[in-house]
Amino acid sequence: MQVRVLGCSGAIAKDCRTTSFLIDRDLLVDAGTGVGELNLWEMIEVDDVLLTHSHLDHITALPLMIDAVANRRTRPLRVHALPETIAALRTHVFNNVIWPDFASIPSREAPFVCFHDLVIGQQLQLGTGTLKHIEVLPAVHTVPACGFAVRSAQGGPHWIFSGDTERNAPFWDRVNQLDVGMLVIETAFSNREKALAQRSLHLSPATLAGELAQIAAGKDFPIYITHTKPAETGEIMSQIEELTKGSCADGTKGWDIRWLQAAGTFEL
């Protein structure tokens, strides 16, 4: 299974695109501005989109992508999300005011997009090429949100994405039960803005340390930091480097933490 990082920034700036990952060639996880890295033919190959939540930086490219490829596809694009996320899309985006209601165009019987509800803990299989097994993981955010664990349906380790979240013990309870090949976790703010991070239900390096401390003994996998604000990335990663040193101060192996960068490709 291949994971391509299209966007992983917490905001836009030159060379900074917001959250979106392409798994193999047919599954998109979140639809931030990173989708703009795909050419037209790559967009056409996407059959399923998983959304973590309704915030703009994670859904902004979805209506534009549908508009770009809809009349070149032979079947609807399937969008999978929590019911509250789908309701937000229908009410605030695909409402014939902000954007056309592609769930009823060209007809309700044969639309350009169809929506499918997810629930936390649900497991499903998606893929028109290589089949993928997906589990919906809990997240703690200012709107209903989730994360995802994805692996090849044939087996192998999971790619795990926390989504936007603050402290979240149930997430770690489940992660500790899985074979993890790679964890992507957000840290949107520096410790200097820890109070703002807590108020907006994002992680800072200080709260990240408490979260990573819940990883079970013996678990060893690379941890990639995503969703950093462009103006604070250097500060955030410097603070994370310090907590990494602290994690091995007792002589044990420390966490393997890296900054996630756009255009990276990973094989699991």
C-alpha positions in Angstrom: 0.0 0.0 0.0 1.3 3.4 -1.0 0.6 6.7 0.9 1.3 9.9 -0.9 1.3 13.2 1.1 -0.5 15.8 -1.0 -0.8 18.4 1.8 0.0 18.4 5.5 0.2 22.0 6.6 -2.0 23.7 9.2 -2.5 26.7 6.9 -1.7 28.0 3.4 1.4 29.8 2.3 3.9 29.3 -0.6 4.6 25.6 -0.8 2.2 24.9 2.1 -1.0 23.0 1.2 -3.6 21.8 3.7 -4.4 18.2 4.7 -4.8 15.5 2.0 -3.4 12.1 1.5 -3.7 9.8 -1.6 -3.6 6.0 -0.7 -2.7 3.9 -3.7 -4.5 5.7 -6.6 -8.1 5.5 -5.6 -8.6 6.6 -2.0 -8.3 10.1 -0.8 -8.1 10.9 3.0 -9.2 14.5 3.5 -9.6 17.0 0.7 -7.7 20.1 1.7 -5.8 22.3 -0.8 -3.3 19.4 -1.2 -5.7 17.9 -3.7 -4.4 20.6 -6.1 -1.2 18.5 -6.4 -3.1 15.9 -8.5 -3.4 16.3 -12.2 -6.8 15.8 -13.9 -6.2 12.1 -14.6 -5.2 11.3 -11.1 -8.3 13.0 -9.8 -10.4 10.9 -12.1 -8.9 7.7 -10.6 -10.1 8.6 -7.1 -13.3 6.7 -6.3 -13.6 7.1 -2.5 -12.9 10.1 -0.1 -12.6 9.7 3.6 -13.1 12.9 5.6 -12.0 13.4 9.2 -14.3 16.4 9.9 -15.9 19.4 8.3 -13.4 22.2 8.8 -12.4 24.1 5.7 -8.8 23.1 5.6 -9.9 19.4 5.3 -12.7 19.8 2.8 -12.0 22.9 0.7 -10.9 21.1 -2.5 -13.7 18.5 -2.5 -16.3 20.6 -4.4 -13.7 21.9 -6.8 -12.4 18.4 -7.6 -15.9 17.1 -8.2 -16.5 20.0 -10.6 -13.2 19.2 -12.4 -13.8 15.5 -13.1 -17.5 14.8 -12.7 -18.4 14.7 -16.4 -15.4 12.5 -17.1 -16.4 9.8 -14.6 -18.8 6.9 -15.1 -19.9 6.6 -11.5 -20.4 8.9 -8.5 -17.5 9.9 -6.3 -18.2 8.2 -2.9 -17.6 10.5 0.1 -17.4 8.7 3.5 -17.7 10.8 6.7 -19.5 11.1 10.1 -23.1 12.0 9.7 -22.5 15.5 11.2 -19.7 16.1 8.6 -22.0 15.1 5.8 -24.8 17.3 7.1 -22.4 20.2 7.2 -21.4 19.6 3.6 -25.0 19.5 2.5 -26.0 22.5 4.4 -23.0 24.8 3.9 -21.3 23.7 0.7 -23.4 21.7 -1.7 -26.4 23.9 -1.1 -26.8 25.6 -4.6 -25.6 28.8 -3.0 -22.0 28.2 -2.2 -21.7 25.4 -4.7 -24.1 23.2 -6.8 -25.7 20.3 -5.1 -23.8 17.6 -6.9 -25.6 14.9 -5.0 -28.6 15.7 -7.2 -26.8 16.6 -10.4 -27.3 15.5 -13.1 -30.1 13.6 -11.3 -30.7 12.1 -7.9 -30.7 8.7 -9.5 -27.3 9.2 -11.1 -25.5 12.0 -9.1 -21.9 13.1 -9.4 -21.3 12.5 -5.7 -22.9 10.2 -3.1 -22.4 10.4 0.7 -22.0 7.4 3.1 -22.2 7.7 6.9 -19.4 6.5 9.1 -19.5 5.7 12.9 -16.5 5.5 15.3 -15.3 2.0 15.5 -16.7 1.0 12.1 -14.6 -1.2 9.8 -15.0 -1.2 6.1 -13.2 -2.1 2.9 -12.8 0.3 0.0 -10.9 0.2 -3.3 -11.5 -0.3 -6.9 -7.9 -1.3 -7.5 -6.1 -2.6 -4.4 -8.6 -3.3 -1.7 -8.0 -1.5 1.6 -9.3 -2.2 5.1 -10.3 1.0 7.0 -11.1 1.4 10.7 -12.7 4.7 11.9 -10.9 5.9 15.0 -12.1 8.4 17.7 -10.9 12.0 17.7 -11.6 14.9 20.1 -12.1 18.2 18.3 -14.4 21.3 18.2 -16.7 19.5 15.7 -17.5 15.8 15.4 -14.3 14.3 14.1 -12.5 11.0 13.6 -9.2 9.5 12.5 -8.4 6.5 10.4 -6.4 3.3 10.4 -5.8 2.0 6.9 -4.0 -1.2 5.7 -4.0 -3.4 2.7 -6.9 -5.9 2.8 -4.4 -8.6 2.2 -2.7 -7.7 5.5 0.3 -5.8 6.7 0.8 -2.8 9.0 -1.6 0.1 9.4 -1.1 3.7 8.4 -2.7 5.6 11.2 -3.9 9.2 11.0 -5.1 11.0 14.1 -7.1 13.7 12.3 -7.4 16.9 14.2 -7.6 16.0 17.9 -6.6 17.0 21.4 -6.1 14.5 24.3 -7.7 11.2 23.4 -7.2 8.1 25.5 -9.6 5.9 23.5 -7.5 6.5 20.4 -4.4 5.1 22.1 -6.3 2.2 23.5 -7.1 1.1 20.0 -3.8 2.0 18.4 -2.0 -0.2 21.0 -4.0 -3.1 19.7 -3.0 -2.6 16.1 0.1 -3.4 14.0 1.2 0.1 13.3 3.6 0.8 10.4 3.4 4.6 10.6 1.5 7.2 12.7 0.6 10.6 11.5 -0.4 12.9 14.3 -1.2 16.6 14.4 0.6 19.2 16.5 -0.9 22.5 15.3 0.5 25.0 17.9 3.8 25.6 19.8 3.9 25.5 23.6 3.9 29.3 23.5 0.3 29.0 22.3 -0.6 26.0 24.5 -3.8 27.7 25.8 -5.0 28.4 22.3 -4.3 24.8 21.3 -6.4 23.5 24.2 -9.2 26.0 23.5 -9.3 24.9 19.8 -8.8 21.2 20.7 -5.4 20.8 18.9 -2.2 19.4 20.3 0.9 21.3 21.3 4.3 19.6 22.0 3.5 19.6 25.7 0.2 17.8 25.3 1.7 15.6 22.5 4.2 14.3 25.0 1.4 13.1 27.3 -0.3 11.4 24.4 2.8 9.6 23.2 3.4 8.4 26.7 0.3 6.2 26.3 2.0 4.1 23.6 2.3 0.6 24.9 5.7 -0.7 25.9 7.4 -2.6 23.0 5.5 -0.6 20.3 8.0 0.9 17.9 7.0 2.8 14.8 7.8 6.2 13.2 5.7 9.1 14.3 5.1 11.9 11.8 4.0 15.4 12.9 1.4 17.1 10.7 -0.8 20.2 10.6 1.9 22.6 11.9 1.2 26.3 11.3 3.7 27.5 8.7 4.9 30.4 10.9 5.5 28.1 13.9 6.8 25.0 12.3 10.4 25.6 13.3 9.4 26.4 16.9 7.1 23.4 17.2 9.7 20.9 15.8 12.4 22.3 18.1 10.1 21.8 21.1 9.3 18.3 19.9 13.0 17.5 19.6 13.4 18.5 23.2 10.7 16.2 24.4 12.2 13.4 22.2 15.4 13.8 24.2 13.4 13.6 27.4 11.7 10.4 26.3 15.0 8.5 26.4 16.5 10.2 29.4 16.1 7.0 31.4 18.2 5.1 28.9 15.3 3.5 27.1 14.8 3.9 23.3 13.1 7.2 22.6 10.3 8.0 20.2 11.1 8.2 16.5 9.5 11.6 15.6 9.8 13.3 12.3 8.2 16.3 10.5 5.9 15.2 7.8 6.5 17.0 4.5 4.4 17.3 1.4 5.3 15.3 -1.7 6.6 12.4 0.5 5.6 8.9 -0.5 5.5 5.9 1.9 5.2 2.2 1.2 3.6 0.0 3.9 
